[in-house]
Amino acid sequence: MSFANNLKGMVGKGLEKGKEAAAKNADKINEAIDKGGDFLDQKTHGKYADKIAKGKEAAKKAVPPEQPGHPPTA
């Protein structure tokens, strides 16, 4: 196996672990997205509320949903 193939394998494993961690903590990540969006909206006095809402929705779509077999973390 070449160095490039080894590197691709390591990156792939890291991405999978990251996706698993994000799925296990999806509720916390989505809560942080909401808090961040609300903070920005407050600081801009609602001037960009529509853009912030779109950004929040896009960010939430990027978070993998909780996977079956993984209990939600409290």
C-alpha positions in Angstrom: 0.0 0.0 0.0 1.3 3.4 -0.9 1.7 6.4 1.5 -1.2 8.1 -0.2 -3.5 5.1 0.3 -2.5 4.9 3.9 -3.2 8.6 4.4 -6.6 8.2 2.7 -7.5 5.3 5.0 -6.5 7.3 8.1 -8.5 10.3 7.0 -11.5 8.2 6.2 -11.4 6.6 9.7 -11.1 10.0 11.3 -14.1 11.3 9.4 -16.2 8.3 10.4 -15.3 8.8 14.0 -16.2 12.5 13.7 -19.5 11.7 12.2 -20.2 9.2 15.0 -19.3 11.7 17.6 -21.5 14.4 16.0 -24.4 12.0 15.7 -24.1 11.1 19.4 -24.1 14.8 20.3 -26.5 16.1 17.7 -28.8 17.6 20.3 -26.0 19.6 21.9 -24.6 20.7 18.5 -28.0 21.9 17.4 -28.5 23.7 20.7 -25.2 25.5 20.2 -26.2 26.5 16.7 -29.4 28.0 18.0 -27.6 29.9 20.8 -25.0 31.2 18.3 -27.6 32.3 15.9 -29.6 34.0 18.6 -26.5 35.8 19.8 -25.7 37.1 16.3 -29.3 38.1 15.8 -29.3 40.0 19.1 -26.0 41.7 18.3 -27.2 42.8 14.8 -30.5 43.9 16.3 -32.5 41.7 13.9 -31.1 43.3 10.8 -29.9 40.0 9.4 -32.5 37.7 11.0 -33.5 36.0 7.7 -29.9 35.3 6.8 -29.1 34.0 10.3 -32.1 31.7 10.2 -31.0 30.3 6.8 -27.5 29.8 8.2 -28.8 28.0 11.3 -30.9 25.7 9.1 -28.0 24.9 6.8 -25.7 24.2 9.8 -28.3 21.9 11.3 -28.6 20.0 8.0 -24.9 19.3 8.2 -25.2 17.6 11.6 -25.8 13.9 11.2 -29.0 12.8 12.9 -28.8 10.6 16.0 -28.2 7.0 14.9 -30.3 4.1 16.1 -28.6 2.1 18.8 -26.9 5.2 20.3 -28.7 6.5 23.3 -29.0 10.3 23.4 -26.6 11.9 25.7 -28.0 14.0 28.6 
